[in-house]
Amino acid sequence: MTETARTAPQTDLTDPTDLTEVPPRHSAVRSLLRLWPFLRPVRARFFTAAFVAVVASCIGLVIPLVLKWLVDGPVTARDPGGVWLGGGYLLLLGIAEAVLFGIRRWLVARPLAGVEAAMREALYRRVQRLPVAFHDRWASGQLLSRATTDLQLLRMFFTFPLTFLLVNGVTVLVGCAFLLVQHWSLGLVLLVPVLPLMVMCSVFEAKYAVATRRAQDQLGDLTTVVEESVLGIRIVKGFGRHRSQARAFRKLTHEVRTTELRKARLLASIWCVVTLLPEIAIAAALVLGTVQVADGELSAGTLVAFLSTALALRWPVESIGFLLAMSNEAATAADRYFEVLDERTAEETAEGAVAERAAGPSRGGAPASRTDGTGARPVTTGGAAHGAAAADPPDDASGADSAPHPGDHAGGDADDSPGRDRGGMLFEGVEFRYPDTPPDAPPTLRSIDLHIRPGETMALVGATGSGKTTLTALVPRLYDPTAGRIVLDGRDLTTLTRDEVRTLVAVAFEEPTLFSATAAENVLMGGDDLQEADLLRALAVAQAEGFVRALPEGADTQVGEQGMSLSGGQRQRLALARAVAGRPRFLILDDPLSALDVHTEALVEAALRQVLATTTALVVAHRPSTVLLADRVALLSDGRITAVGTHHELLRDNPEYATLMSGEPDRSDDPERPATDLDGPRPDARSDAHSPGHGDPDHSDHDHGDHHDHGDPDRGDPGPADPGPTAPGPADPGRTDAGPADAGRTDPAARTDPDHCRTSRREGESVR
């Protein structure tokens, strides 16, 4: 569940008759020309089909010439044989025209179906690659309508209007030439309506384009409502809201109906004009031609041929209205289609930003600051960086990397410098704001400095809305930081492709998402080339093998759309199994046990500890039982890391953390506040699995405010209160650093370290 409220822009449908508030668009021709790359692979068959259609249409113009010969020849001479011959010619021409139109349809059917499929695949690929921020802004119904309704309109345009705009245009030009050759004065009479028709068509196109855009956007909104109602049918029925949902749907349907009627009125008006004006011209030509035949100035055959040609041109002229209408609908569909394809992916945005930064110094002449090679942030090394930090400390607890590795200097100067890459997961000066937030609004995350050592589990705790889910979404690059950088095992996250990131990082969200597939297929989506052994191991970790085995077809059972055939806890366990199936190097868990009962949660936690011992993990936690899975805890407050330490340290020293864990009012001012079961077991009662992961929280000689130095390996006898040597224990196989077990110790030499003093002062202020 996202922890910051964001409102996606919605189409304004309050006044469906107001057709002025629509996105700006290019001309219809320019919009349709953008479809050429999809037509290019089939251009040979398409142009062949268009040529065949032109030939078939021109055959129809030969028929009036045969009629002229028939009237002036065999009919006038009363020759029955000639009449039969003329009738045979007309029959052959009609058959040839029909066959050619059939060939045209056969030529375009298969390739245009392929064009539609290619466009749909391109749209789907683009939607999959676009960043999550795009999907935050766009309603799913708008995307669905573009992938279905709009592509159907484009297919219809390719099949009929695109070809017949060319065919009818050629037919009208050739027909007008025939008319002028046969009798130029009557031909000019028929050409009189051309100018009024052009003006009326231009006005119609402008108005119809606006109405079409509004109608297609409204259909997208209607699709969104239908989808939400179907997916949320349990809520609708559970709260008895079917009547209110029906009213909302009826309102949207009425708005779509109003817009469609507006389109129908526009189409009726242009159809009336393009039908009436040519008919008037033909009637005038008939009267004038009859008078000329009566005066002997024109033969009857010529008049018949002239009128037959004019009547043959009626269909190409009258079809202008609906061809323009279909073309405008296709142009609008193309605009809506390319609105998605024109959205930039995160990689394209990053490349553009790098190009702009590279071009910046040459334009502005300002010297470029030295960067780490990724373009993410300036690099500073050595003690100078720490001196600056000590002189002007930030407000938040920037010393989130609270424990050095073996071999670090006591003061931490060398290893804690911001420019030094270290293993594990490192956040350096990370800031993030959602793209749709107002410019004057504070960022969702700011000044995040946090280091999770290799093999360490860090719990992320904070109040609702503090930015926990947002922070975890940055690691798998669902979003990219606005400022700062994230480093995984010494590699800047922005230098990794998204495929590489998704191979390294696995995520289990609080709200699990399952697909219409089998239980096994949902789990095996967590990695590439996973086998049945990986499936069984993942199900065992998530304590899901029992209920999966009990399904009708076991792991091969279809779980249904969104996994709605399963309970909330079962869906959450399958999502957790998917996250651990691929043995990821980094594991992000966003409160993955919230839907489990206490007993199942305990079993899952016991199995999950084995997984966490072999990976670097960031776990969003709201309950103490989940927090105890972690080696250390980071407290996130108002988008900033305000404290880092073990669960026991923060519970004792940080009132905000204690309040979050207990759910009770802040009682930090009470010096006699008794310890609760939230403090966890006493050190002498802790299991071996936890002993290397935590220090002695109750030892009075430890300085818990020091999170920059966690013990000196060369220090003397730790004394009876020391929890033991720093060698890795059962829960932490292979760990080579000092680990959180030494988090409470402080080297005397480190007490004069500026970072140590600054961190202690901040924690003292937070406690106050």
C-alpha angles and dihedrals in degrees: 000000000000114000101211124065114239128175119213116216113259131200112261106239100163093112113028092180092060100088098175100084099079131120114273114259139192124245115291092247093052092048093049093047088064087070092066096095089062092048095046096084091056098035094116095058092039095053090043089054091048091050091049090050092050091051091049091050093048090051086064088059091055091062093073089054090054089049091052091052090045095052098041093041125030096014094050091042091045091235110160092189092055091048091054090047091051090049089052091052091051091049093051092048091050092050092047091051092050093047093049092051089050091052090050091054092048092049095055102036101079100036094046091051086054091050091054091048091049091050092049091050091048090052092048093048090050093049090051092052098044116102123259089251088068092054090048089061100040126071112230092231091060090055092046093051090052091051094048119018097031094047090049089054090051092049090052089049092052092047101048122358097043092055097039095047084064096038095047092044092054091043093053092048094049091043092052089051090052091050094051092047093049095047120345097197094054089042091058089052090057091048094056094089093055097090096046089047092053092051093047092047091052092052091045093051093053094050096040093051090058092047092047093052092050092049094050093047090050090051088054091053090048090052089052091054092049092049093048091047092051095046091044097042091123091058092044092052095037092058095034092241097142092109094051090046089050090051091051091048091047090052092052091045090052090052091051089048091051092052093046090051088052088054091048092052091051092048092047092052095051091043090053092051097046090048099043101046096052091045090054090049092049091049091051091049090049092053094047092044093050090051090050092048089051090051091048093243093116133035120237090237092055091050091049091049091046094051092043090054091048091050090048088057093052094085096048090049097043091047090062091088100056093034088057090045093052091044091053091048089050092047090051090047089050090051091050091045094051092045085074097039091049092057109108121239119228091257092053091047091050092048090050092050092050091049091050092050091048091051094043100081093047091053101039100029092224116140114254118239117235114261136190092255096264098079089236105115141333117280121234124178140185131017096318090077091054093047091055091047093051093048094051109022119191121241096248130065097270092171091083092138091082105173132050125220122246108284094032118132115257093246093047093225097133100044100034097057110121095235095054112099115218135183124270122031118330129185114194120188091326117184128174138181126175114251094239096051118111114265092240093051118104116253118265091233126024137178095356110178113170136146123199108190122224110282093011127126116217120193116212113210129179145129122279109285095021092118104258097136090043091054093050090049090061094064098063087040096247080141130012122228117260089220137001125029145261120223126199114196091336096312121112109241092227091060091058122084116238090249090057091047093050089050092054099039130054124187135201112191128207090242104051119217120206128181134225092270139092122295089249093051091051091053096043090056085082093083148000123272094002117172134210090267089060090049093052092046092050092048090050093052091050091044087237101123092090099057093035090055089050093055115108093257098019115228090351092065116120108240095200131230110333087355090277092155087070131068122255092256092048092051091049092051092050089050090051090048089052090053095053098036095088095048092237122205090225124032125198116193119183103198091307096177101052095111097048128100119242097261095046090045091055091051092048092048091051091053093040092058089067090053094046090053090066101041141050107250141187112196125189105216135185100169131060091235090061093042090056089064088070132081092215138008130224117202114215116198125173091344096310136098103242101171140011127191145099120311092253094048095051092042090056101037106029117066094193092054092046090052092050092050096044101035088221129120116276109277098170091127091063106092090192095056105148122230115255135202087266088075087072128224122330115262092252091055098049121116123245089250090067102035098087093043099059138039128228102284096188100049106121095208094061120100102220094184092072109090096158099066123043105181140308115256089210094054120122129253107329091217131231094300094057110109092225142271122334095243113127117268132210094282093051110045116184097004110148103183126087089259130197090301088086095042092114100051124094128197110224090226090058094055090082092051110119092224090052092050092045094050093047091050092050093050091049089053092048091052091050 
